[in-house]
Amino acid sequence: RPAVAGWVAVWACCLALGPAAYAQQTDYEAWLEAQQQEYQQFLSAQDRAFAKFLRQAWQRVEVDPASYADLGPKPATVPAVDPATDRTSPPVPDEGPVVQQKPSAPIPTDPAPRRQAPTRKGSDPVSGPSADAPSEPALGRTASLSFFGARLSVPYSAALTPSLDGAPDPVSISTFWIALSRAEHAPFVAALEQRRRELALGDWGYYLLVRDVARRLYGGPSHEARLLTWFVLLKSGYDARVGYTADGQLFLLLPSDDRAFKLPQLRLDGQRYYIVNENVPRERGALHTYDGRYPEADRTVDFALARAPRLPGSVARRTVEFKFRGTRHELTLAYDTGYVAYLERYPMMELPVYFTAALSPAARESLRAGLEPLLEGKSQVEAVNLLLRFVQRAFRYKRDTDHFGEERYLFPEETLASPYSDCEDRAALFAALARELLGLDVIGLKYPGHVAAAVRLDTDVEGGTVAHDGATYVVADPTYFGADLGMVMPFVRKHAPEAIALDT
């Protein structure tokens, strides 16, 4: 009874203070609602101004055809070191025939997306979901889809799927923008950005996610799906554009400072934009687009892969063998099939994107487990030589034109999964290993018809060197069969290589 009496006294006290506290709460809520309404009105005015701008600001712009990477003719077979002529280092009888690689079946993992632990608000936008992110409101409908094996659901309202009235032109596109702006779009955009954080997607991955969701809402590729993708990217801060042609085609344009191949492009105010529709004509032409930015939408697409996305693929393994200084080693390598599938949807980029791309945790752990014990106790030079021999010997060589029918660069994760690779693929993988396992500063080297690497060492090494940014780098060629540090492939010795700077 004394306890009950105490609670009664507390309750009576609360009742006595209630009206004042309630009045304060009501005043605060009224103020907050007024602030939110003012903010929404500002956004609505902003969107109305942009819709008006879209009705009058279009111009005809010439489109440049897609460019293609051309390294020049590559050797059909890999040149091997000739001890009689290559005396950069003492010849060693450690090279036998190529060992048959033994792939194993993929090992399935948890099919659910792997989510990172929550972080505080204001953290890295792709590091994980915010701890105080608001719960997603019920918007009446839910889009469910599989994104590289990740089962996703995104809430949306029916008003977010308007139809385009007629062919794409300034009036119809402006009207479509107004319809999306009036819809309850903020929770939809917030949900997509949340999925991006959960999957640790970069800029290109976020575009693919938004595009796939838009297609899910519209039942496939369409003008409306492209316009919804454009709308979401603008609301997410990207300076995306759309353009149309006289024959009624609509195109999505993504800005980037990186150089991509096989994508038509155009320039507006000095900024490069890529046309990212599938099956777009590659010859020179023209389209109509607007020259102006939606407020605060100034981000460009960064194609760098600083980290692997968290996709629920499976871990596949393969066994490879190589020989170094007379001793044969067998390694079991792992790679993430979800990540490999994701990389296959990447545009072909300039070489630095491949040289700096992250490995998946599964690949990194398997390489560490297999190679670190072999590197233990070795000098810096011999450690690099072992990594060179590993890449030279454990992977079969085949030119891209023979393998794919055209030039195609592979990311290091793809090289681990592919039955064949050529010079730039091996150079990118070696660069990843030299950084990851030895902590070395690496650059790429581009010759006519060939790509190699070079490393900055703590000691002098005889042989080929390259001066770059005030430092000396020693040539390291993971394609030249049997080559140690400093050895340069014969058919490129007369050429000065172009240094490929890597910002990591």
N, C-alpha and C positions, 0 to 999 in steps of 0.2 A: 504493500500500500504506500509506504513512503516514496518508492520509485514512481508509482503512478502519480502521486501528488506532485512530484518534481516535474514530470512531463506536462502535467496540466498547467503548472506555473509558467513553463517555457512557452507553451502554446498560447496562453493568455497574453504573454508579453509580445509574441509575434502578432497577435490580433491587434494589439494596441498600436504597434508600429506599422501595421499592414498598409493602411491608406497612404501614408507618406511614401513608403517603399514602392507601392504600386504606382503612385503618381510619377515617381522618378523613373520607373521602368517604362511607363507609358510614354513619357516625354522622350526617353532615349530611343525607344522603338520608332516613335514618330519621326524623330530626327534622322534615324538610320534609314527609314523608308524614304524620306525626302531626299537624302543623299543618293540612295540607289536610283530613285526616279530621275534625279538630275543627271546621274551618270548615264542611265539608259537613254535619256533624251539627247544627251551629247552624242552617244553612239549612233542613235537614229538620225540625228542631223548630219553626222559624219557620213553615214551610209547613204542618205538622201543626196548629199553633195556629190558623192562618188558616182551614184547612179546618174545624176545630171551630167557629170563629166564624161561618163561612158557614152552618152548620146551624141557627143560632138567632137571628141578628141582623137578620132582614128586616123591613121595615115597608112599609106602604102609603103611597105618595106621589102627590099630585096632579100631573098633567102639564099645563103651560100650552101652549096651541096655538102654532104657529109665528107669529112676527110678520113683518110685511111693511114694507119701506121705502116711505114715502109722502112725497115731496117736494111734492106738490100738483100741480095742472095745469101742464104745461109748454107753452110756445108751439109751435104746429104748424109755424111757420116762424120763422127767426131774424130778430129785429128788426135793422135796420141803422141806423147812425149817420145822423142828420139834421143836416147842417151848419148849418141855420138855427136849431136849438134846442140842439144839443150844441156848446158852445164851450169845453169844457175845454182843448182844444188846437186850433191852427189847422186847419181842414178841408183835406184834401189829396185831389186827384182820382186816387187810386191803386187804386180798386176797380173791377174789371171783372166780367164774368160768371164763374161758377164754372168752373174749368178741369177738363176731363175727366181723371180719374186713370187711369194706365196700369199695371195690375198685370202683373208678369212671372211666368213659371213658377218654382216652387221650384228651387233649386240644391242637389242632394243633397250631403251631407257624409259624413264617415266614419261608418258606422253603429255603430261600437263605442263604448261609453261612454268619455268623456274623463276620465281619472283625474288628480287633482292629485298633485304630487310629495309624497312622504312627509314628515310632520312629526314632531317629537319627541313622546314620550309626554306626555300632559297638556295638549296644545294644544286649540284650539277644536274641539268635537266634530263640527262639520260642515266643517272646513277641509281635511281630507284624512286618508288612512289613517295609522295610527301606524307609525313606522319599526320598532318592536320588537314589533309585534303578533304573537301566536303564529300559526303556520300552522293552517289549519282542519283538524280531524281528520276522518277518514273515518267517517261515521256510518251507512253502509250504503245510504243513499238520497240522491238529489239532486233537488230541485225546480227545474225550468227554466221560465222564463217571460219574457215581454216586458213591461217596465214603461216605458210611454211611449217605446217604441222601443229601450230598453236591454235587451240580452239578459243575463239574470241567472241564476245558479245558486246555490242555497242548500242546504247539506248538512243532513240531518235523519235521525232514527232513526224506525223504524216505530212505536215506542212513543209518539211525539208525535201520533198520530192516533187517540186513543181515541174510542169512540162514547158519546154521551149516553144514559144508561139511563133511558128514559121521558121525560116532559114536563119542561120546565125548572121546578125547584123547589129549595128549599134543599138537600135531600138529593142530588139528581142533580147539581147544580152543584158541591157540595162533593166528591162522589165524582170528578167530572171533574177538579177541581183537584188532587186527590191523585194521579190517574193521570199528569197532566202533570208534577207535581212529582217523581215517581219516575223519569220518563223523563230521558234525557240531554239536558236542555234548554239548559244554559249555552252550549255551542258553537253551537247553533241561534240563540239570541238574539244572541250575539256576531257571528255571520255577518250577521244582519240589520242590526245597528248598523254593521258594516263597510260594507255596501252603502249605508247611509245616508250615511256619510262620503264614499264614492266619488262619489255622485251629488249631494252638497251639499244634502240635503233638509232642509227645516225640519220643524216638528212635524207639521203637517198632511200633508206629503209622506211622513213616516215612517209615520204611521197608514195612508195609502193603500198603502204598500209592504207593511207587515205584513198588512193585510187581503187584498191580492192574493195574497200567498204562502200565507196560510191557506186562501183559496179554492182555490188550486192544489192544495194537499194534500188537500182534501176534495172536489174536483171541482165547486166552485161555492159560492154562498151557502148557508149552513146554520147551525143552532144551534151545531154544533161549530166551524165556522170563526169565528164571532163569539166563542166562548169561548176559542179559541186566540189570537185577536187580543187579547182582554182580558188573557190570561195574559202574553203577550209584552210588552204595554204596561206592565203592572205590574212585570215584571222589568226593564224599561228605565227605571223610575222615575216613570211617569205615574200619576196618581190616577184611572185609568179605573174605571168601574163597569159592572155589568150589572144588568138588571132583567127581570122577566117579568110577564105579564098572566094573568088567570084563564083565558083561552082558549088558553094554551099558546104565546104568542109571546115571543120573547127579544129584548132590545134592548141595544145597546152605548151607553154614556153616556160622553162626553168632557168634562172640565172645561175651562173657559176664562173668562178675565176679559174677553175681547173679545166684542162683540155681533155675533151672526150672525143673519141673517134666513132664513126658510123652513125652520127646524129647530125641532121641538118641544123644550121645555126644562123642567127642574125645578130646584129648589134643595135642597141639603143643607147644613146648618150655614152658610148664607149663600153657599155656592159654587154658581155656575151650572153645570149639566151639560146638554149637548146630546145628543139622541137622533140618532145618525148613520146608522141603518139606512136603506136606500132604501125608498121606498113605504110609509112609516109613516103611520098616520092623523094628520091634522092637528087634529082636534077635541080638546077637553079630555077627559081621561080620567085613569086612575090605573094605576100599576104597583107591583110590589113590588121593592124594592131594599134593600141593606144600608147602614147608616150607620156607617162605620168605614174606616180606611185600612190597606192592606197596609204593613208597615214600610218606611220610606224611599221609598215611592211617593207623592210629594207634588207632582210637577210638573203644571202646567196646560198646556194647548195654546195656544201663542202663534201667532197666524195671520199675524204680520208677515212680509213677504217682503224681508228685508234683502239677500238676494242671489238671483240666478236659479239654479235647479238646473242641474246639468250633465247634460243629456239629449241623446242623439244624434239630434236631429231633423234638419231641413234648414233652410238659410237661404233664405227667400223674399224677393224684392225687388219694390218697386212704385215707380213714378215719379209724383211729384206736382209741382204748380206753384203758386206764389203770387206776388202782386205787392205790392211795398212801395216807397212814395215814387216811384211811376212806373216802377220797374224790375221786370221779370218774372224770377223765378228758378225753376229746375227742379232738383229734388233726387231722388236715388234713395235710398229708405229700405229698410232690411233689418229683418227680424224672424225670430225663431227659432220654427219650427213646432212643435217639441217642447215648448217653453215655453208656447206658446199652447194646445196641447192639455192641458197640465198645468193651466193657469189655468182652463180650462173645467170642470174637476172641483173647483174651489174653491167653498166655500159663499159665498153673497152676504154680505158683511161691511159694517160701518160704513165711512164714507168715509175715515177716516185710513189704513186698510189700503191703499187704492188710491193715496192721495196719496203714500205713502212706499214703494211697491213698487219694487223694482229693475228696471231694464231688462236685457235680455240683452246680452252683449258685442257681438253682431252689431248690435243696434239702437243701442247706445250709440256704437259706432264710426261707423256710417253717419250718425247725427245730428251727431256732431262734425265729420265730414268735410264734410257739406253746409252746416252752419250757422256753424261757427267762422269761415270766411273772410268770411262776410257780416257777422259781428259785429265784426270787427277794425276798430279805429279809431273805433268809435261810442261815444258817451257811455253811461252806465249807463241813462239813461231811454230813449234811442233803441234800445239793445240790447234792452231789455224790449219796447218797441213792435214791434220786428221779430219777436220770438218770438211775441207776441200775434197779429200778422198771419199768421204761418206757421200757427198752429193754427186761426185763424179761417177761413183761405182754403184750406188744403190738404186739409181733410177735410170730407166731406159731412155735413150735419146731418139727423138723423131721430130723432124721439122713440123711446124704448124701446118704448112701447106700440104704435107703428107698425112698429117693426123686429122685436121679439121677441114682441109680444103681451102683455108684462108689463114691469114695471120691472126693469132689470138693469144693474148697474154694470160698466164695463169697466176692466181694468188698462191702464196705458199701453202695454204690449206688445200687448195685444188691440186697442187703438185704432189702432195702426200697421197691424194686419192687417185691420181691419174696414172694409167699404165705407161704414159709417155710424157716427156717434157723436152723443151729445148733451152737455148742459152739464157734468155731473159727470165724464164721460169726458175731455172737453177740458181741464177744470180740473186733473185729475190729471196729464195729459200735460204741460200747461204748467208745473205745479209741478216735475215731474221735470226739464224743460229749464232752468228758472230756477236750480235748485240745481246741476245738472250742468254747465251751460255758463257761468253767471254767478256761481255761489257765493252766491246770495241766500237770505235767510231768507224762507220762504214759509208762509202759512197758507191754509186753505180758508175760503170764505164760503158759508153756507147761507141762502138766502132762501126764502120760500114759492114753490115751483114753479121754483126756479133754484139753481144752484151756480156760484160763480165762485172767484177766488183773490185774494190780496193779497200785496204784497211790501214788504219793509222796505228802504228806499233810503238812500243817503248824502246825498241832497239833497231839498229840499222840492219837491213837485209839486202843482199845483192839481187840485182835483177831489175825488172821494170817498175818504175815509180811514176806517180802523177802528183803534180803540185796543185793543191786546191785550197783556197781560202787561207793562204799563208802556212799551210802544213803539207807534209809529205806523206803520201799514201802508197802502199806497196800493192802491186797488182795481185789479185787473187781470182783465179779463173776456175769456177766449179764445173766448166764444161770441157776444158782441155784435159784430155784423158791422161791421168798420172801426173799432172802438173803440181808442183809445190809453189809456195809463195814466190812471187817475182817472175815466174815463167809466163811468157806472152805467146799466144797462139801464133804460129808462123804466118798465116795469111793476113793477119792484121798488124804485124810488127812495124810496117812502114807507115802506119796511120797513127796520128795523135788522137787519142780518144777524147770524147766529150764527157766531162765529169757531170754526173747526175747527183745534184745536191739533194740530201734527204733531210727534211725537217721532222724530227721525231719528238 
